[in-house]
Amino acid sequence: MNHSITPIEITSQRKLLAAALGNVFFAEALFDALPDVVFFVKGMRAEYLVVNHTLVARCGLADKAALLGRTASDIFSPEFAASYRQQDQRVLSTGVDIHDQLELHLYPNRAPGWCVTHKIVLRDHAGGVVGMAGISRDLAMPDKNHPVYKRVAAAAHFIHDHYDQPLQIGELAKLALLSVAQLERYFQRIFSLNPRQMIIKTRLDAASALLAGQQSITEIAAACGYHDHSAFTRQFKATVGITPRAYRQLLQAG
């Protein structure tokens, strides 16, 4: 006898569950249990309405009440706050979600850390935008037990050794003896990044270290595989939230 639930029954059960949940933020407690995931819900002014303990701790605050109702401008330094607010307002004004955004986060009381961010629009029954929800997940350690780890790792090592040169995904796939589709799929499973994100991360890791030195930003751009200063600046700001020059100033300020 077939006991599978039909799509109509699933829809009905989902509606019943939604009606029974008086607290629409029931997932907050679940995200509180994830130390490697930042979770938040924001209103139309990009103010925090729901947060998890991880975000509170990384912002150096005592409890959730210290964060609720405040915006990025109240929490982060002006350089980062402006970028965060621009991203939030873009999501809220356009209604377009953000997925798999590689970011280097610099929280007030935490060393820099790489994460992948997702932000989705929240809508009312009429379809209007009423806020947004998001998560930022820390990059996990590579899965060295995966059957093709060695082949994919060979491509990753090539990126780390040649990030200053033009890199083609097709060439990386040949190096790993995989198709491009296989390489992208296995990269995601093993490193929690696709190959393009790995290239960006490797180049900007190197750039972040070089910005602590005396080389010009143009020289750093060339040393990290960018064909010109402006392309490097755009990529750095999109990923870190501030320009290379502003990042250098923060380093110099201690």
N, C-alpha and C positions, 0 to 999 in steps of 0.2 A: 504494500500500500504506500502511495506517495504522500508523505507528510510535509512536503515543502510548502512554504508560505508564498502566496501569489503576490505580485507587485501591488495589487489593490489592497490586500490585507496589510502589507508593509506600510503603505501610505496611511491607512486607517490607524494602525498602531502608533505610528509617529505622531499623528494628530492627537491621539489620546494621551500620549506621553507629554507632548508639549502643553496640553491643557492641564495636566496634573502637576507640572513643575511650576510652582508659584514663584520660585526664585530662578530667574533666567540666568543668573551667574553661578549656577550649581557647579560648573567646572572649575571654579576658583580653587577649591580645596584640592583638586587633582593636580593642578599646576603648582600648588604649594609644595607638593612632594617631589618636584623635579628640580634639583639643584643646578642642572646645566641648561635650563630653559627659562628665559625671561618671558613673562606673559602680562598683557595689559589690555584694557578696554578704555577707549577714549571717547569723549563727547565731541560735539560739533565745534567746540573751541579748542580742540586737541588737548583738553584737560584729562588727567587720569581719573577714571571712575572705578576701575577694578585693577588690582595689581597682585602679583604673587610675591612670596617672601624673597625669592631670588633677586628680583628687581630692587626691592627695598634695601636689601643688604648691599648690593653693588652700588647703590647710590649713597651709601654711607648713612642711611637714616635709621632711626630707632624702631619704627613701626609703620604700618600701612597708612595710618592716619596722617603721618607727616608728608605723604606723597599725594594722597587723594585731593582732587580739586586743583592741583598745581599743573603747570605745563613744563615743557622742556626748558623754557626760558628761566623758570624758577629753580631748576635743578642743575643744569649743565652750564659750563662756561659759555660766554657769548658766541665764541667761534663755532662750537658744536651745536648749540641750541638753535642757531639760525638755520643750519642745515636740516636738523631734525624737524623743525617746525615747517620748513618748506616741503619736506617729503610728506608729512602728515596732511598739510593743507592740499597738496596735489591729490592725495587719495580721496579726501573728503569732498573736494570740489569737482573732481572728474568722475568719481565713482568707479575708478579703475583700481583693481587689486595689485599688490606687489607680491611676487613669489620668487623664491630662491635668490634673494639679493645678498650677495657676499658683502660683508661689512667688517671693518675693524673697529670695534667698540672700545672707547676709552672712558670708563665710568669714573666718577670722582674718587672712589677709594679702591680701585682695582687696576692691576696692570693691564696693558692692552690685550685684547683677546679677539680672535676671529670667530665669527658666527655667520649663520645663514638666517636671514630675516624674511618673514611673511607678514603682510598686512592685508586684511580683508575689510571691505565695506559692510557695515550693518545697516539693514533697511527695515522700514516699518511695513505693515500689511499693504500699504498703498504703493510700495516700491521706493519711497523717498529715503534718502540717506539720513541716518540718525546718529551715526558714529562709526567707529572702526575698532577692530580687534587685531592684535598682533602677537607674534612670538618671535624670539630670536634664540636660536639653538646653537650652543657651542659646538664647534667642530669636534667630532669624536676621533679617538685614536684609530689608525688604520686597522682593518680586519686582516691580520696576517695569516689567519687560518683559511682564508678563501682559496679555493682550488687554483685560481689563476693569479694569485697575489704576485708571484715572482715576475710574471710577464708584465703585469700592469705596473709593478714597482719599477721595472726597467724603464718604462716610459716616464714615470715620475722622476726618477733619478736623472734622466736625460734633460727634463725641464729644469731641474735644480742646477745642472752643470752648464746649461746653455741658455739661460733665461735672457741673456744679453743679446741673443740672436733672434732672427725671425723664426717662429715655430709654427709648423703646420700640423693640424690634427691628423691628416692623412699619413704624414711621415711618422708620427708617434704610433699610429695604429700598426704600420708596417714593422716598426721596431718591436712591438709587443706581439706580433704575429696574430693580430686580430683585425676584424673589420672595424670601420669607424663607429658603427652602431654598437658593436660589442665593447669597444674601448670605452665609449661614453657610459654605457650601462654598468660596466664593471668598475670604472672609476667612481661612479656615484655610490655603488655598494661598498667599496673598500675604503674610500677616502671621504665619503659624504660630500664630494665636490665633483663637478664635471671637469674635463681636461682644461677648458678655457678658464674656469675659475681657479684651477690649480696654477695656471700660468700667471694670472693676475696676482694671486696671493704670493707666489714666489718672487715676482718682480717687486711688489710693494713691500714685502718683508725686507728685501735688500735695500730698497729706497729709504725705508724708515731708518735703517741703521746708518746709511750714508748721510742722511740729513743731520745726524749728530756731528758730522765732521765739517770740513771747510770747503769741500767741492761746491761749485756753483750748481744751481738746480738744473741748468742746461746740461752740464756734465753728468749729473746723476741720472737724468732722463736717458741719455745715450748709453750709460753704463748698465741700465736696467732694461734695455731693449725697446725703448720708445723712439720713434723716428723723429719726433720734435718735442719741444718744450711744452707746447699747448696740449698735445695728446696726453702726455704724462700728467699734466696738471688736472685735466678733465677726469682721467681715470682715478687719480689719487683722491680728488674731492668727492667723486661719486662713491668711492669705497670707504674712505676714512671720515668724510664729512667736512673736512677743511682742506685748504690748499697746502701744497708742500711748504710754501714759505711760512704760513701760519703754524704748521706743525713744527718747523724748525724753531720758530720763536717760542713755542711752548717748551721745547726741549732746552733751549737756552735759559728760559726762565726757571727751570728746575721743576 
